[in-house]
Each structure stands twice: as C-alpha cells, then as structure tokens.
C-alpha cells in the first residue's frame, strides 16, 4: 500500500520524514493508518492521450 507520512516516523520500514511517500506491506501500512500517522495515497490511473493524425495520400 502506498502511504504518505503525516509526521516523522522510525520503524522496521526505516525512517520517514513528514511528506515522504512509500510502498509498505499491507499489514504495516494498515497499522500506521489506524494510528493516524500516515494517509493512504491513491494513485491516479495513467491518462493516455490519443491523437488522430492526418492520412497522407
């Protein structure tokens, strides 16, 4: 799960500073979310821009 630290943290996952984003295993991220130390980062799907070109000929 991708999370964002709301304050500086230190744990088995290493050191996080406020604002750092990191992917953590679900069981660790869930504990941090429940404690209010982090927020979940939702990833936006890639937006592919498609353009139609002019045909030559």
N, C-alpha and C positions, 0 to 999 in steps of 0.2 A: 504494500500500500504506500502510496506517495503522500508524505505528510510535510507540513511546514511548522518549524519550531516557533512558538509564541514567546519563548524566553530561552536563555542559555541552559543547556542540559548536558549531563555527562552520564553515560551508562555503558552497557555492554555493546551498544551500537557505535560508541565513540563519543566525540564531543560535537555538539550542535550549538551554533550561535543563533540568536534571535533572527528569524527570517530565513534560515537555511532550509532547503528542501532536500529530502532524501527518501529513497525507497527502503522500507523496512518490512520484515516478515509481518504477516497479519497479526499474529499473537502479541508482538511487541507494540506495533502501531496501535492496536485496539486498547492496550493498557494505557498508553500515553494519551490517546484521545479521551478515554474515560476520566483521566485525571485533569484534563483541561490544559495540559502543557503544550499541545500541538493542535493543528487543524488539518483536516483532510484536504488534499489538493486534488481537484477533479481536472482531469486532462481533457482538453478540447480535441475532438476528432480532427484529423488533418483536413483542411479545406482545399480541395483540388480545384484549381481554376482551369476550365477547359475553354479553349478559343477555337472558333471555326475559322479556318483560313480560306482565302480565295483560291479557287482552282485556276491554274494556268492552262490556257489552251483553248 
